[in-house]
Amino acid sequence: MREGLAREIVHAVQIARKDAGLDITDRIALTLGGDEGLLAAAREHEAYLAAEVLATSVAYDGAANGAAARIDGRNLSIAVRRS
């Protein structure tokens, strides 16, 4: 279940990257916030997540300000910046 959520998080982060005007090859600093179940999935599969989205760092902040996404009916906040 968490592996599937991690794949959905990757998809949401890729959309947030595009919306932020970042190139597909840009390395990013990623901050995720929101639903604890989604964050647990991201933590469990952090190496996969970071590799897929080219994140040099992944941070977790329950109050992260960023792009809003809904995954499996749960809220996720995605903040990306070029690193």
PDB file of N, CA, C and O in Angstrom:
ATOM      1  N   MET A   1       0.823  -1.192   0.000  1.00  0.00           N
ATOM      2  CA  MET A   1       0.000   0.000   0.000  1.00  0.00           C
ATOM      3  C   MET A   1       0.876   1.269   0.000  1.00  0.00           C
ATOM      4  O   MET A   1       0.659   2.197  -0.779  1.00  0.00           O
ATOM      5  N   ARG A   2       1.864   1.273   0.897  1.00  0.00           N
ATOM      6  CA  ARG A   2       2.733   2.464   0.983  1.00  0.00           C
ATOM      7  C   ARG A   2       3.581   2.643  -0.265  1.00  0.00           C
ATOM      8  O   ARG A   2       3.890   3.773  -0.643  1.00  0.00           O
ATOM      9  N   GLU A   3       3.960   1.552  -0.907  1.00  0.00           N
ATOM     10  CA  GLU A   3       4.728   1.658  -2.142  1.00  0.00           C
ATOM     11  C   GLU A   3       3.893   2.346  -3.228  1.00  0.00           C
ATOM     12  O   GLU A   3       4.404   3.179  -3.977  1.00  0.00           O
ATOM     13  N   GLY A   4       2.628   1.996  -3.306  1.00  0.00           N
ATOM     14  CA  GLY A   4       1.731   2.646  -4.261  1.00  0.00           C
ATOM     15  C   GLY A   4       1.559   4.120  -3.960  1.00  0.00           C
ATOM     16  O   GLY A   4       1.527   4.944  -4.874  1.00  0.00           O
ATOM     17  N   LEU A   5       1.447   4.461  -2.678  1.00  0.00           N
ATOM     18  CA  LEU A   5       1.350   5.866  -2.289  1.00  0.00           C
ATOM     19  C   LEU A   5       2.623   6.608  -2.660  1.00  0.00           C
ATOM     20  O   LEU A   5       2.568   7.754  -3.106  1.00  0.00           O
ATOM     21  N   ALA A   6       3.771   5.961  -2.478  1.00  0.00           N
ATOM     22  CA  ALA A   6       5.044   6.598  -2.828  1.00  0.00           C
ATOM     23  C   ALA A   6       5.096   6.909  -4.325  1.00  0.00           C
ATOM     24  O   ALA A   6       5.583   7.967  -4.723  1.00  0.00           O
ATOM     25  N   ARG A   7       4.596   5.991  -5.154  1.00  0.00           N
ATOM     26  CA  ARG A   7       4.557   6.253  -6.601  1.00  0.00           C
ATOM     27  C   ARG A   7       3.653   7.437  -6.917  1.00  0.00           C
ATOM     28  O   ARG A   7       3.973   8.250  -7.784  1.00  0.00           O
ATOM     29  N   GLU A   8       2.540   7.537  -6.225  1.00  0.00           N
ATOM     30  CA  GLU A   8       1.626   8.667  -6.425  1.00  0.00           C
ATOM     31  C   GLU A   8       2.266   9.977  -5.968  1.00  0.00           C
ATOM     32  O   GLU A   8       2.054  11.019  -6.588  1.00  0.00           O
ATOM     33  N   ILE A   9       3.039   9.930  -4.899  1.00  0.00           N
ATOM     34  CA  ILE A   9       3.748  11.120  -4.414  1.00  0.00           C
ATOM     35  C   ILE A   9       4.759  11.566  -5.458  1.00  0.00           C
ATOM     36  O   ILE A   9       4.886  12.762  -5.720  1.00  0.00           O
ATOM     37  N   VAL A  10       5.482  10.624  -6.059  1.00  0.00           N
ATOM     38  CA  VAL A  10       6.442  10.955  -7.122  1.00  0.00           C
ATOM     39  C   VAL A  10       5.718  11.686  -8.242  1.00  0.00           C
ATOM     40  O   VAL A  10       6.190  12.716  -8.723  1.00  0.00           O
ATOM     41  N   HIS A  11       4.588  11.164  -8.653  1.00  0.00           N
ATOM     42  CA  HIS A  11       3.815  11.798  -9.731  1.00  0.00           C
ATOM     43  C   HIS A  11       3.416  13.226  -9.343  1.00  0.00           C
ATOM     44  O   HIS A  11       3.538  14.146 -10.152  1.00  0.00           O
ATOM     45  N   ALA A  12       2.944  13.408  -8.117  1.00  0.00           N
ATOM     46  CA  ALA A  12       2.534  14.738  -7.655  1.00  0.00           C
ATOM     47  C   ALA A  12       3.724  15.696  -7.599  1.00  0.00           C
ATOM     48  O   ALA A  12       3.587  16.871  -7.939  1.00  0.00           O
ATOM     49  N   VAL A  13       4.886  15.205  -7.173  1.00  0.00           N
ATOM     50  CA  VAL A  13       6.079  16.053  -7.115  1.00  0.00           C
ATOM     51  C   VAL A  13       6.500  16.455  -8.526  1.00  0.00           C
ATOM     52  O   VAL A  13       6.901  17.599  -8.741  1.00  0.00           O
ATOM     53  N   GLN A  14       6.418  15.548  -9.483  1.00  0.00           N
ATOM     54  CA  GLN A  14       6.787  15.877 -10.864  1.00  0.00           C
ATOM     55  C   GLN A  14       5.869  16.979 -11.411  1.00  0.00           C
ATOM     56  O   GLN A  14       6.330  17.862 -12.135  1.00  0.00           O
ATOM     57  N   ILE A  15       4.596  16.937 -11.078  1.00  0.00           N
ATOM     58  CA  ILE A  15       3.668  17.993 -11.493  1.00  0.00           C
ATOM     59  C   ILE A  15       4.044  19.312 -10.828  1.00  0.00           C
ATOM     60  O   ILE A  15       4.031  20.360 -11.475  1.00  0.00           O
ATOM     61  N   ALA A  16       4.380  19.266  -9.531  1.00  0.00           N
ATOM     62  CA  ALA A  16       4.782  20.485  -8.807  1.00  0.00           C
ATOM     63  C   ALA A  16       6.057  21.068  -9.409  1.00  0.00           C
ATOM     64  O   ALA A  16       6.184  22.288  -9.514  1.00  0.00           O
ATOM     65  N   ARG A  17       7.007  20.212  -9.808  1.00  0.00           N
ATOM     66  CA  ARG A  17       8.241  20.675 -10.469  1.00  0.00           C
ATOM     67  C   ARG A  17       7.899  21.425 -11.746  1.00  0.00           C
ATOM     68  O   ARG A  17       8.399  22.524 -11.989  1.00  0.00           O
ATOM     69  N   LYS A  18       7.043  20.819 -12.556  1.00  0.00           N
ATOM     70  CA  LYS A  18       6.652  21.425 -13.829  1.00  0.00           C
ATOM     71  C   LYS A  18       5.965  22.763 -13.597  1.00  0.00           C
ATOM     72  O   LYS A  18       6.270  23.751 -14.265  1.00  0.00           O
ATOM     73  N   ASP A  19       5.036  22.791 -12.645  1.00  0.00           N
ATOM     74  CA  ASP A  19       4.312  24.028 -12.336  1.00  0.00           C
ATOM     75  C   ASP A  19       5.230  25.124 -11.807  1.00  0.00           C
ATOM     76  O   ASP A  19       4.942  26.310 -11.966  1.00  0.00           O
ATOM     77  N   ALA A  20       6.341  24.725 -11.175  1.00  0.00           N
ATOM     78  CA  ALA A  20       7.311  25.692 -10.645  1.00  0.00           C
ATOM     79  C   ALA A  20       8.280  26.172 -11.722  1.00  0.00           C
ATOM     80  O   ALA A  20       9.125  27.028 -11.461  1.00  0.00           O
ATOM     81  N   GLY A  21       8.160  25.621 -12.936  1.00  0.00           N
ATOM     82  CA  GLY A  21       9.024  26.039 -14.032  1.00  0.00           C
ATOM     83  C   GLY A  21      10.401  25.406 -14.024  1.00  0.00           C
ATOM     84  O   GLY A  21      11.321  25.903 -14.674  1.00  0.00           O
ATOM     85  N   LEU A  22      10.549  24.314 -13.292  1.00  0.00           N
ATOM     86  CA  LEU A  22      11.841  23.637 -13.220  1.00  0.00           C
ATOM     87  C   LEU A  22      11.985  22.653 -14.369  1.00  0.00           C
ATOM     88  O   LEU A  22      11.004  22.056 -14.814  1.00  0.00           O
ATOM     89  N   ASP A  23      13.207  22.490 -14.845  1.00  0.00           N
ATOM     90  CA  ASP A  23      13.493  21.499 -15.877  1.00  0.00           C
ATOM     91  C   ASP A  23      13.492  20.107 -15.267  1.00  0.00           C
ATOM     92  O   ASP A  23      13.713  19.943 -14.067  1.00  0.00           O
ATOM     93  N   ILE A  24      13.246  19.125 -16.088  1.00  0.00           N
ATOM     94  CA  ILE A  24      13.220  17.731 -15.643  1.00  0.00           C
ATOM     95  C   ILE A  24      14.572  17.290 -15.094  1.00  0.00           C
ATOM     96  O   ILE A  24      14.639  16.356 -14.294  1.00  0.00           O
ATOM     97  N   THR A  25      15.655  17.955 -15.515  1.00  0.00           N
ATOM     98  CA  THR A  25      17.000  17.575 -15.076  1.00  0.00           C
ATOM     99  C   THR A  25      17.485  18.365 -13.865  1.00  0.00           C
ATOM    100  O   THR A  25      18.555  18.069 -13.333  1.00  0.00           O
ATOM    101  N   ASP A  26      16.721  19.364 -13.415  1.00  0.00           N
ATOM    102  CA  ASP A  26      17.121  20.168 -12.259  1.00  0.00           C
ATOM    103  C   ASP A  26      17.098  19.335 -10.982  1.00  0.00           C
ATOM    104  O   ASP A  26      16.148  18.594 -10.726  1.00  0.00           O
ATOM    105  N   ARG A  27      18.144  19.465 -10.195  1.00  0.00           N
ATOM    106  CA  ARG A  27      18.162  18.878  -8.848  1.00  0.00           C
ATOM    107  C   ARG A  27      17.325  19.786  -7.955  1.00  0.00           C
ATOM    108  O   ARG A  27      17.327  21.005  -8.124  1.00  0.00           O
ATOM    109  N   ILE A  28      16.605  19.185  -6.998  1.00  0.00           N
ATOM    110  CA  ILE A  28      15.710  19.973  -6.150  1.00  0.00           C
ATOM    111  C   ILE A  28      15.905  19.655  -4.674  1.00  0.00           C
ATOM    112  O   ILE A  28      16.403  18.594  -4.296  1.00  0.00           O
ATOM    113  N   ALA A  29      15.492  20.621  -3.857  1.00  0.00           N
ATOM    114  CA  ALA A  29      15.303  20.402  -2.425  1.00  0.00           C
ATOM    115  C   ALA A  29      13.795  20.256  -2.264  1.00  0.00           C
ATOM    116  O   ALA A  29      13.039  21.121  -2.706  1.00  0.00           O
ATOM    117  N   LEU A  30      13.359  19.187  -1.647  1.00  0.00           N
ATOM    118  CA  LEU A  30      11.947  18.845  -1.542  1.00  0.00           C
ATOM    119  C   LEU A  30      11.498  18.894  -0.090  1.00  0.00           C
ATOM    120  O   LEU A  30      12.164  18.358   0.796  1.00  0.00           O
ATOM    121  N   THR A  31      10.361  19.542   0.147  1.00  0.00           N
ATOM    122  CA  THR A  31       9.744  19.532   1.471  1.00  0.00           C
ATOM    123  C   THR A  31       8.302  19.073   1.305  1.00  0.00           C
ATOM    124  O   THR A  31       7.557  19.609   0.485  1.00  0.00           O
ATOM    125  N   LEU A  32       7.921  18.077   2.093  1.00  0.00           N
ATOM    126  CA  LEU A  32       6.573  17.532   2.052  1.00  0.00           C
ATOM    127  C   LEU A  32       5.878  17.772   3.378  1.00  0.00           C
ATOM    128  O   LEU A  32       6.501  17.696   4.437  1.00  0.00           O
ATOM    129  N   GLY A  33       4.594  18.060   3.320  1.00  0.00           N
ATOM    130  CA  GLY A  33       3.786  18.225   4.518  1.00  0.00           C
ATOM    131  C   GLY A  33       2.396  17.680   4.263  1.00  0.00           C
ATOM    132  O   GLY A  33       2.037  17.376   3.125  1.00  0.00           O
ATOM    133  N   GLY A  34       1.622  17.560   5.318  1.00  0.00           N
ATOM    134  CA  GLY A  34       0.243  17.118   5.147  1.00  0.00           C
ATOM    135  C   GLY A  34      -0.057  15.846   5.908  1.00  0.00           C
ATOM    136  O   GLY A  34       0.403  15.647   7.032  1.00  0.00           O
ATOM    137  N   ASP A  35      -0.839  14.986   5.272  1.00  0.00           N
ATOM    138  CA  ASP A  35      -1.333  13.759   5.879  1.00  0.00           C
ATOM    139  C   ASP A  35      -0.189  12.870   6.373  1.00  0.00           C
ATOM    140  O   ASP A  35       0.764  12.603   5.640  1.00  0.00           O
ATOM    141  N   GLU A  36      -0.294  12.424   7.607  1.00  0.00           N
ATOM    142  CA  GLU A  36       0.778  11.628   8.209  1.00  0.00           C
ATOM    143  C   GLU A  36       0.953  10.282   7.513  1.00  0.00           C
ATOM    144  O   GLU A  36       2.069   9.765   7.449  1.00  0.00           O
ATOM    145  N   GLY A  37      -0.119   9.710   6.994  1.00  0.00           N
ATOM    146  CA  GLY A  37      -0.001   8.449   6.264  1.00  0.00           C
ATOM    147  C   GLY A  37       0.807   8.605   4.992  1.00  0.00           C
ATOM    148  O   GLY A  37       1.611   7.736   4.656  1.00  0.00           O
ATOM    149  N   LEU A  38       0.601   9.705   4.281  1.00  0.00           N
ATOM    150  CA  LEU A  38       1.388   9.970   3.077  1.00  0.00           C
ATOM    151  C   LEU A  38       2.846  10.223   3.418  1.00  0.00           C
ATOM    152  O   LEU A  38       3.748   9.748   2.728  1.00  0.00           O
ATOM    153  N   LEU A  39       3.070  10.975   4.489  1.00  0.00           N
ATOM    154  CA  LEU A  39       4.447  11.262   4.899  1.00  0.00           C
ATOM    155  C   LEU A  39       5.157   9.983   5.337  1.00  0.00           C
ATOM    156  O   LEU A  39       6.351   9.821   5.083  1.00  0.00           O
ATOM    157  N   ALA A  40       4.432   9.073   5.994  1.00  0.00           N
ATOM    158  CA  ALA A  40       5.026   7.798   6.396  1.00  0.00           C
ATOM    159  C   ALA A  40       5.436   6.983   5.166  1.00  0.00           C
ATOM    160  O   ALA A  40       6.494   6.355   5.158  1.00  0.00           O
ATOM    161  N   ALA A  41       4.602   6.996   4.139  1.00  0.00           N
ATOM    162  CA  ALA A  41       4.933   6.294   2.892  1.00  0.00           C
ATOM    163  C   ALA A  41       6.165   6.918   2.245  1.00  0.00           C
ATOM    164  O   ALA A  41       7.037   6.206   1.747  1.00  0.00           O
ATOM    165  N   ALA A  42       6.235   8.241   2.252  1.00  0.00           N
ATOM    166  CA  ALA A  42       7.389   8.934   1.667  1.00  0.00           C
ATOM    167  C   ALA A  42       8.661   8.614   2.451  1.00  0.00           C
ATOM    168  O   ALA A  42       9.714   8.388   1.855  1.00  0.00           O
ATOM    169  N   ARG A  43       8.573   8.593   3.766  1.00  0.00           N
ATOM    170  CA  ARG A  43       9.754   8.267   4.586  1.00  0.00           C
ATOM    171  C   ARG A  43      10.225   6.834   4.328  1.00  0.00           C
ATOM    172  O   ARG A  43      11.423   6.580   4.202  1.00  0.00           O
ATOM    173  N   GLU A  44       9.274   5.904   4.250  1.00  0.00           N
ATOM    174  CA  GLU A  44       9.618   4.499   4.051  1.00  0.00           C
ATOM    175  C   GLU A  44      10.294   4.277   2.699  1.00  0.00           C
ATOM    176  O   GLU A  44      11.168   3.418   2.578  1.00  0.00           O
ATOM    177  N   HIS A  45       9.899   5.039   1.688  1.00  0.00           N
ATOM    178  CA  HIS A  45      10.433   4.883   0.340  1.00  0.00           C
ATOM    179  C   HIS A  45      11.202   6.130  -0.104  1.00  0.00           C
ATOM    180  O   HIS A  45      11.183   6.502  -1.278  1.00  0.00           O
ATOM    181  N   GLU A  46      11.876   6.766   0.854  1.00  0.00           N
ATOM    182  CA  GLU A  46      12.558   8.034   0.578  1.00  0.00           C
ATOM    183  C   GLU A  46      13.649   7.901  -0.476  1.00  0.00           C
ATOM    184  O   GLU A  46      13.797   8.794  -1.310  1.00  0.00           O
ATOM    185  N   ALA A  47      14.406   6.833  -0.465  1.00  0.00           N
ATOM    186  CA  ALA A  47      15.477   6.666  -1.461  1.00  0.00           C
ATOM    187  C   ALA A  47      14.888   6.605  -2.866  1.00  0.00           C
ATOM    188  O   ALA A  47      15.410   7.235  -3.785  1.00  0.00           O
ATOM    189  N   TYR A  48      13.818   5.860  -3.037  1.00  0.00           N
ATOM    190  CA  TYR A  48      13.136   5.771  -4.329  1.00  0.00           C
ATOM    191  C   TYR A  48      12.600   7.134  -4.738  1.00  0.00           C
ATOM    192  O   TYR A  48      12.808   7.574  -5.868  1.00  0.00           O
ATOM    193  N   LEU A  49      11.916   7.796  -3.827  1.00  0.00           N
ATOM    194  CA  LEU A  49      11.326   9.108  -4.089  1.00  0.00           C
ATOM    195  C   LEU A  49      12.395  10.110  -4.519  1.00  0.00           C
ATOM    196  O   LEU A  49      12.239  10.792  -5.532  1.00  0.00           O
ATOM    197  N   ALA A  50      13.470  10.196  -3.757  1.00  0.00           N
ATOM    198  CA  ALA A  50      14.540  11.147  -4.051  1.00  0.00           C
ATOM    199  C   ALA A  50      15.185  10.857  -5.401  1.00  0.00           C
ATOM    200  O   ALA A  50      15.477  11.780  -6.161  1.00  0.00           O
ATOM    201  N   ALA A  51      15.408   9.590  -5.700  1.00  0.00           N
ATOM    202  CA  ALA A  51      16.032   9.232  -6.976  1.00  0.00           C
ATOM    203  C   ALA A  51      15.132   9.586  -8.152  1.00  0.00           C
ATOM    204  O   ALA A  51      15.612  10.091  -9.167  1.00  0.00           O
ATOM    205  N   GLU A  52      13.849   9.330  -8.030  1.00  0.00           N
ATOM    206  CA  GLU A  52      12.912   9.572  -9.123  1.00  0.00           C
ATOM    207  C   GLU A  52      12.737  11.057  -9.430  1.00  0.00           C
ATOM    208  O   GLU A  52      12.574  11.433 -10.591  1.00  0.00           O
ATOM    209  N   VAL A  53      12.769  11.905  -8.396  1.00  0.00           N
ATOM    210  CA  VAL A  53      12.507  13.341  -8.610  1.00  0.00           C
ATOM    211  C   VAL A  53      13.787  14.175  -8.570  1.00  0.00           C
ATOM    212  O   VAL A  53      13.730  15.403  -8.628  1.00  0.00           O
ATOM    213  N   LEU A  54      14.952  13.505  -8.470  1.00  0.00           N
ATOM    214  CA  LEU A  54      16.262  14.167  -8.416  1.00  0.00           C
ATOM    215  C   LEU A  54      16.380  15.117  -7.224  1.00  0.00           C
ATOM    216  O   LEU A  54      16.901  16.225  -7.349  1.00  0.00           O
ATOM    217  N   ALA A  55      15.893  14.672  -6.077  1.00  0.00           N
ATOM    218  CA  ALA A  55      15.965  15.484  -4.863  1.00  0.00           C
ATOM    219  C   ALA A  55      17.306  15.263  -4.169  1.00  0.00           C
ATOM    220  O   ALA A  55      17.704  14.126  -3.916  1.00  0.00           O
ATOM    221  N   THR A  56      17.995  16.357  -3.866  1.00  0.00           N
ATOM    222  CA  THR A  56      19.240  16.271  -3.110  1.00  0.00           C
ATOM    223  C   THR A  56      18.957  16.223  -1.619  1.00  0.00           C
ATOM    224  O   THR A  56      19.802  15.802  -0.829  1.00  0.00           O
ATOM    225  N   SER A  57      17.746  16.662  -1.237  1.00  0.00           N
ATOM    226  CA  SER A  57      17.322  16.581   0.157  1.00  0.00           C
ATOM    227  C   SER A  57      15.806  16.444   0.202  1.00  0.00           C
ATOM    228  O   SER A  57      15.090  16.957  -0.658  1.00  0.00           O
ATOM    229  N   VAL A  58      15.338  15.740   1.226  1.00  0.00           N
ATOM    230  CA  VAL A  58      13.903  15.589   1.456  1.00  0.00           C
ATOM    231  C   VAL A  58      13.657  15.929   2.914  1.00  0.00           C
ATOM    232  O   VAL A  58      14.247  15.327   3.811  1.00  0.00           O
ATOM    233  N   ALA A  59      12.775  16.905   3.144  1.00  0.00           N
ATOM    234  CA  ALA A  59      12.422  17.303   4.501  1.00  0.00           C
ATOM    235  C   ALA A  59      10.922  17.117   4.692  1.00  0.00           C
ATOM    236  O   ALA A  59      10.152  17.113   3.732  1.00  0.00           O
ATOM    237  N   TYR A  60      10.534  16.965   5.928  1.00  0.00           N
ATOM    238  CA  TYR A  60       9.127  16.768   6.264  1.00  0.00           C
ATOM    239  C   TYR A  60       8.710  17.843   7.243  1.00  0.00           C
ATOM    240  O   TYR A  60       9.298  17.990   8.315  1.00  0.00           O
ATOM    241  N   ASP A  61       7.691  18.593   6.863  1.00  0.00           N
ATOM    242  CA  ASP A  61       7.195  19.692   7.685  1.00  0.00           C
ATOM    243  C   ASP A  61       5.678  19.670   7.591  1.00  0.00           C
ATOM    244  O   ASP A  61       5.113  19.907   6.523  1.00  0.00           O
ATOM    245  N   GLY A  62       5.024  19.387   8.697  1.00  0.00           N
ATOM    246  CA  GLY A  62       3.566  19.309   8.701  1.00  0.00           C
ATOM    247  C   GLY A  62       2.882  20.551   8.180  1.00  0.00           C
ATOM    248  O   GLY A  62       1.734  20.488   7.738  1.00  0.00           O
ATOM    249  N   ALA A  63       3.575  21.692   8.225  1.00  0.00           N
ATOM    250  CA  ALA A  63       2.982  22.955   7.778  1.00  0.00           C
ATOM    251  C   ALA A  63       3.682  23.497   6.537  1.00  0.00           C
ATOM    252  O   ALA A  63       3.718  24.709   6.328  1.00  0.00           O
ATOM    253  N   ALA A  64       4.235  22.618   5.718  1.00  0.00           N
ATOM    254  CA  ALA A  64       4.958  23.058   4.517  1.00  0.00           C
ATOM    255  C   ALA A  64       4.042  23.867   3.608  1.00  0.00           C
ATOM    256  O   ALA A  64       2.904  23.477   3.344  1.00  0.00           O
ATOM    257  N   ASN A  65       4.554  24.992   3.137  1.00  0.00           N
ATOM    258  CA  ASN A  65       3.817  25.806   2.178  1.00  0.00           C
ATOM    259  C   ASN A  65       4.288  25.437   0.792  1.00  0.00           C
ATOM    260  O   ASN A  65       5.473  25.554   0.480  1.00  0.00           O
ATOM    261  N   GLY A  66       3.377  24.999  -0.030  1.00  0.00           N
ATOM    262  CA  GLY A  66       3.756  24.619  -1.378  1.00  0.00           C
ATOM    263  C   GLY A  66       2.536  24.235  -2.173  1.00  0.00           C
ATOM    264  O   GLY A  66       1.407  24.564  -1.808  1.00  0.00           O
ATOM    265  N   ALA A  67       2.772  23.541  -3.258  1.00  0.00           N
ATOM    266  CA  ALA A  67       1.685  23.093  -4.124  1.00  0.00           C
ATOM    267  C   ALA A  67       0.837  22.070  -3.375  1.00  0.00           C
ATOM    268  O   ALA A  67       1.358  21.212  -2.662  1.00  0.00           O
ATOM    269  N   ALA A  68      -0.460  22.176  -3.549  1.00  0.00           N
ATOM    270  CA  ALA A  68      -1.382  21.250  -2.896  1.00  0.00           C
ATOM    271  C   ALA A  68      -1.705  20.102  -3.835  1.00  0.00           C
ATOM    272  O   ALA A  68      -1.931  20.302  -5.028  1.00  0.00           O
ATOM    273  N   ALA A  69      -1.725  18.898  -3.281  1.00  0.00           N
ATOM    274  CA  ALA A  69      -2.100  17.712  -4.043  1.00  0.00           C
ATOM    275  C   ALA A  69      -3.008  16.855  -3.172  1.00  0.00           C
ATOM    276  O   ALA A  69      -2.945  16.913  -1.944  1.00  0.00           O
ATOM    277  N   ARG A  70      -3.851  16.063  -3.820  1.00  0.00           N
ATOM    278  CA  ARG A  70      -4.692  15.095  -3.113  1.00  0.00           C
ATOM    279  C   ARG A  70      -4.345  13.718  -3.647  1.00  0.00           C
ATOM    280  O   ARG A  70      -4.392  13.460  -4.850  1.00  0.00           O
ATOM    281  N   ILE A  71      -3.999  12.851  -2.725  1.00  0.00           N
ATOM    282  CA  ILE A  71      -3.654  11.477  -3.068  1.00  0.00           C
ATOM    283  C   ILE A  71      -4.502  10.558  -2.209  1.00  0.00           C
ATOM    284  O   ILE A  71      -4.438  10.598  -0.980  1.00  0.00           O
ATOM    285  N   ASP A  72      -5.292   9.735  -2.867  1.00  0.00           N
ATOM    286  CA  ASP A  72      -6.140   8.781  -2.152  1.00  0.00           C
ATOM    287  C   ASP A  72      -7.006   9.484  -1.110  1.00  0.00           C
ATOM    288  O   ASP A  72      -7.231   8.965  -0.017  1.00  0.00           O
ATOM    289  N   GLY A  73      -7.492  10.687  -1.471  1.00  0.00           N
ATOM    290  CA  GLY A  73      -8.353  11.448  -0.574  1.00  0.00           C
ATOM    291  C   GLY A  73      -7.626  12.156   0.557  1.00  0.00           C
ATOM    292  O   GLY A  73      -8.265  12.675   1.473  1.00  0.00           O
ATOM    293  N   ARG A  74      -6.309  12.183   0.507  1.00  0.00           N
ATOM    294  CA  ARG A  74      -5.495  12.791   1.569  1.00  0.00           C
ATOM    295  C   ARG A  74      -4.756  14.000   1.011  1.00  0.00           C
ATOM    296  O   ARG A  74      -4.387  14.024  -0.164  1.00  0.00           O
ATOM    297  N   ASN A  75      -4.542  15.002   1.856  1.00  0.00           N
ATOM    298  CA  ASN A  75      -3.866  16.235   1.445  1.00  0.00           C
ATOM    299  C   ASN A  75      -2.353  16.110   1.579  1.00  0.00           C
ATOM    300  O   ASN A  75      -1.834  15.559   2.550  1.00  0.00           O
ATOM    301  N   LEU A  76      -1.659  16.642   0.565  1.00  0.00           N
ATOM    302  CA  LEU A  76      -0.210  16.679   0.580  1.00  0.00           C
ATOM    303  C   LEU A  76       0.226  18.050   0.108  1.00  0.00           C
ATOM    304  O   LEU A  76      -0.292  18.562  -0.885  1.00  0.00           O
ATOM    305  N   SER A  77       1.174  18.648   0.812  1.00  0.00           N
ATOM    306  CA  SER A  77       1.775  19.921   0.414  1.00  0.00           C
ATOM    307  C   SER A  77       3.190  19.636  -0.085  1.00  0.00           C
ATOM    308  O   SER A  77       3.962  18.937   0.570  1.00  0.00           O
ATOM    309  N   ILE A  78       3.517  20.189  -1.255  1.00  0.00           N
ATOM    310  CA  ILE A  78       4.797  19.891  -1.896  1.00  0.00           C
ATOM    311  C   ILE A  78       5.519  21.205  -2.193  1.00  0.00           C
ATOM    312  O   ILE A  78       5.068  21.999  -3.019  1.00  0.00           O
ATOM    313  N   ALA A  79       6.630  21.425  -1.521  1.00  0.00           N
ATOM    314  CA  ALA A  79       7.461  22.604  -1.781  1.00  0.00           C
ATOM    315  C   ALA A  79       8.745  22.148  -2.475  1.00  0.00           C
ATOM    316  O   ALA A  79       9.461  21.288  -1.964  1.00  0.00           O
ATOM    317  N   VAL A  80       9.032  22.728  -3.640  1.00  0.00           N
ATOM    318  CA  VAL A  80      10.241  22.386  -4.384  1.00  0.00           C
ATOM    319  C   VAL A  80      11.024  23.660  -4.675  1.00  0.00           C
ATOM    320  O   VAL A  80      10.453  24.721  -4.926  1.00  0.00           O
ATOM    321  N   ARG A  81      12.345  23.525  -4.634  1.00  0.00           N
ATOM    322  CA  ARG A  81      13.197  24.620  -5.062  1.00  0.00           C
ATOM    323  C   ARG A  81      14.451  24.019  -5.663  1.00  0.00           C
ATOM    324  O   ARG A  81      14.897  22.946  -5.255  1.00  0.00           O
ATOM    325  N   ARG A  82      15.011  24.713  -6.627  1.00  0.00           N
ATOM    326  CA  ARG A  82      16.241  24.250  -7.274  1.00  0.00           C
ATOM    327  C   ARG A  82      17.352  24.235  -6.236  1.00  0.00           C
ATOM    328  O   ARG A  82      17.481  25.166  -5.441  1.00  0.00           O
ATOM    329  N   SER A  83      18.145  23.185  -6.246  1.00  0.00           N
ATOM    330  CA  SER A  83      19.248  23.124  -5.270  1.00  0.00           C
ATOM    331  C   SER A  83      20.591  23.163  -5.969  1.00  0.00           C
ATOM    332  O   SER A  83      21.630  23.121  -5.312  1.00  0.00           O
TER     333      SER A  83
END
